[in-house]
Amino acid sequence: MGSAIDTLRESLGTISDLSRASSLLAWDERTQMPPGGAEPRAEGLSTLARIHHERLTADELGERLDAAAAEADGAPYESAEASLIRVTRREWEKARKVPASLRAEITRTTSLAEHAWVKAREDSDFAAFLPHLEKVIELRRQYVECFAPYEHVYDPLLDDFEPGMKTATLVPLLTALRDGLVPIIERVAASPQLDDSPLRGHFDLSTQRTLARAVLETLPLGKGEWRLDDTVHPFATAIAPTDVRITTRFDTGYLGEGLYAVMHEAGHGMYENGMPAELHRTPLQGGASMGFHESQSRLWENWVGRGRPYLRWALPMLREHFGEQLGDVDAEALYRAANRVEPSLIRVEADELTYNLHIALRFELEVEIFEERLELADLPDAWNERMETYLGIQVPDDAHGVLQDVHWGAGAFGYFPTYSLGNVIAGQLWDSAQRAMPDLEERIERGELAELNAWLRESLYRHGSCFEPLELIERVVGGPLDVGPLVAHLDAKFGELYG
Amino acid sequence: MGSAIDTLRESLGTISDLSRASSLLAWDERTQMPPGGAEPRAEGLSTLARIHHERLTADELGERLDAAAAEADGAPYESAEASLIRVTRREWEKARKVPASLRAEITRTTSLAEHAWVKAREDSDFAAFLPHLEKVIELRRQYVECFAPYEHVYDPLLDDFEPGMKTATLVPLLTALRDGLVPIIERVAASPQLDDSPLRGHFDLSTQRTLARAVLETLPLGKGEWRLDDTVHPFATAIAPTDVRITTRFDTGYLGEGLYAVMHEAGHGMYENGMPAELHRTPLQGGASMGFHESQSRLWENWVGRGRPYLRWALPMLREHFGEQLGDVDAEALYRAANRVEPSLIRVEADELTYNLHIALRFELEVEIFEERLELADLPDAWNERMETYLGIQVPDDAHGVLQDVHWGAGAFGYFPTYSLGNVIAGQLWDSAQRAMPDLEERIERGELAELNAWLRESLYRHGSCFEPLELIERVVGGPLDVGPLVAHLDAKFGELYG
């Protein structure tokens, strides 16, 4: 006879397998599937999601949770057992609070809204998208009510991506970040521009693929535990911690596109790859939140990949593949090219410095919408005004403004701030890593990346999602969320680069 | 409110989606997965199989079946409703007859036996495999007893691959086939050998891949509804009728390997691709039996692909890719090279003519084992004797004899005869197709393959698995299973080729 905790683990293993199977179906859809598979794939994904939800909300799981809790009574908060029970109960309770009918309605409505968004963006026609957005937000309000009482109407939305985090914590944080960045961006804008021509030219697709693979092979990813594929919108997914799928896209005119998409997605991949074996097939396996996940992609993309030490080390490898284009480029020129700042209209094309203002704008608008301080019809104007204030640029049309992202049509309110949270956390982690390894930059310049990965495994990855983000940041860096390190890093870096 | 039949379809859609998800996991495992994914993939596949089995054996499905049957009372046997209810009930009843404990025991034991087989084959050590084989067969006997009473002990095994077919039907059929082939093989063996050097030499891997894709593009597979990948043991699988995954392997020293694996697997693929939309997400979607499936792979591989008209048409395409090797080869030389007969030890390497004797031998041994007329310890001797009698060759060791196939270790008794059934059925279908399209060969010589596909869709594919194989053959060719057309085809073809 197994223990109550083993019986609970059995249920959780099934639930985890179902969600990993969905991940594979989704990865396949975006990288391998012939176009003819689209409609049946939607059915397959919807069936797996339904069975997953049935299992997660089952009375049986609640009974097993109770039995396991009784058995583990007195186990310390940090223990694997207590964490497993705590996190599972949280997910079970959350999942049971939303009626199946509302979930189904949200799925249907966002699916239609996403299609309408594609068309509206093509036509730059916000009015055509507006009725869909209204319905999506109305349903999201109903969703929020499932979690009443709450401190702030935006809290339940945020909670889906950052468990336990409150709007009251986030608002001052992202406001401070915005206020810290605006003057840096102004100073940069007033300085002579950097030259990114070393990364521009013609870069053959298949050589870029070979280079991307070579880059991944030098990163501390488990051997035989990852693969790389082309896709339209880069992402990383773990079918298992030992089966990480990294995807990227390439631009034959700009080497930075594919290179940094690979570094970014590899960061996500290393986090998943670093999950300890004892968390497998439980809800503790995987990143602690979207923000923590993004901290890993940003850390490897920006702090490592766009850093001077890494680029010094990587230049010979880049030259090996693109000797003609990079033969005469030195490490400093490459460093400058990889860090050119240019306020721009489109978030996904933004540089390391201005990116967070794109997020600040979206986050502020989301909060105002849910606080009913902003009419949806006024959204384009509010967007355009803020683009001018924060980034000093004029939005020519809604396709390049309020209609650029898929998130709102897809119903993903509360998601955007996690991108900036990721940058904030990455800044704090980098600070701690530097304190723990004073020779970190020298190591990176020698291509020794394993130590950084080992530190991240030991400090962060081993916790999986045992702790909520605010608990976790305390455990890892010994303090609360703090925009200081990020702002200081950006100020120092771009201060030097732009003189 | 939906009708009872719609409610039934809902359950069946879920069951079908689960099995398609498993197919994708299995395809990915064999074509894409990094090695690190192996262990979690086994867990994922086992979870999906368990949930699939739970749903298929659920009381609820039985109730929905009863309700649908009451609603469809009086629907003609051929109707979609009656077929759906009949086939679902058959599967539901079969699945419920086998206790979960026995299924689990079979899974565990065959998994161990398969590993033991790999090692035993490496060492050519039948004695090491024998205790595993004994356990597997003991469990298969218990499995058979779940279906008592039966006419013949082998019937329930056969039924898993050929629904409704009886050993009493198969024995005289495969005996007649064996007796028809032995004299043809003797005459061929006494004739001067054909030269297959045109297909031998060095054939660059990536050019072979390009050629394979070009070949597939000329076959009547739906545009955007298939893909081709490399694998170790070629197979085809349909994630959906419009999402067919073909796999192959290539031999840089022998062009025939990859080319005919592709034609073979494409045959399986076209069958699935030809399923009518109204059968989607029901148990009626998919081939009627393993034998019918194999009839399609063999028809496209052998009757089309190794036929003179197709090779005349295909030669320019082959030359386009391998001009150096095939520039001086004419269609007749290519035809002879693709049809060289050579009795050999290994089934999977056997030619079109001798292949069926490899099957006859295995089928006869399987029946004798289950009839308890053959001791397992005597299996190698029995194998070797028959290889000498049927094919005139001596077996040097068990690795090249009784240990060559994975099937028995995997517990798949009753599977082998379906390979020969496929050839028999292909012979009958080809005969009917020629009667329906007197200019079939001229069309093929012009590369017009769509008409043959259209005829197969109309005659065979549209039925999915609505009918049992013995009913279906009557419907398609207007008569019972008959080895005559196959034997006549082989006699005529190899009589001419070998003079």
Interface residues (C-beta under 8 A of the other chain):
Chain A: G13 T14 D17 L18 R20 A21 L24 L25 D28 Q32 M33 P34 P35 G36 G37 E39 P40 R41 E43 G44 T47 L48 R50 I51 G222 G224 E225 W226 R227 I239 A240 T242 D243 V244 H280 R281
Chain B: G13 T14 D17 L18 R20 A21 L24 L25 D28 Q32 M33 P34 P35 G36 G37 E39 P40 R41 E43 G44 T47 L48 R50 I51 G222 G224 E225 W226 R227 I239 A240 T242 D243 V244 H280 R281
